Amino acid sequence: MSYDADVTALWRLIGSLYVAEILKGAKPTDLPVQQPTKFELVINLKTAKTLGLTVPRGLFTLADEVIE
């Protein structure tokens, strides 16, 4: 399993905030630090089976992606 920031959302944040502000003349050192706002849960069933783990069914409803 992996619970991490959504990479696509991070790139959109960078493009809409940082690049736009820099092109408007802001100094990169003056830009605020941004935290990711969207996270995703990915479950790899093949790896879980190889390790002998059972994944509770409740996690499947919460997962953004399930790899068979």
N, C-alpha and C positions, 0 to 999 in steps of 0.2 A: 504494500500500500504506500501511497504517496499523498501527502497533503501539503500543497505548495501554492505559491502565488500563480495566478493565471498569466502566462507569458504574453499572450495576445493583449490582455488588458494593460499590462505594463508598457508594452510598446505604444499603445494608444495614448497612455498617460504621458509618456516621454514626448511623443509627437505633438500632442495638443498643448502641453504646458511648457516644457523646457525649450523645445525648438522654437516655438512661437515667440516666447519671451526673449530668447537670444536674438532672434531676427528683428525684434523691435528695439534692440539695443541694450538689453539688460546684461549685466555681467554674470557669467556662470557662477561665480562665488557668492552672488547675492540671492540666488534662487533658493527657495525653501526645499528641505529634504522631504520627499514624498514617501508615504508608506503604501504598500499595495492594499487595495480595497476589495479585491475579488480573489478568492482562493478556490482550488478545485481538488477533489478527492478522486484518486485513480486507484483501482484495485486490479492486480494482476493475478488471475485465478490459477494460471499455469505455474507460476512461481510458488504460490501458496500451496498448491498440491505437491509440488516437488519437495517443499520443506515439511510437508506433513501437517500443515495448518488447516483448520476449518474456519471459514469466514462466516460470521453470523449473517443471516438473511436480511436483518435490519439495515446492515451497512450498504446493501445493494440499492436500497431506495435512496440513500443519502449520496451515493457515489455519482460523480459527474461522468465517469467513464469506467467501464469494466472490460478488461482485456481477457479474452477467453484463452 
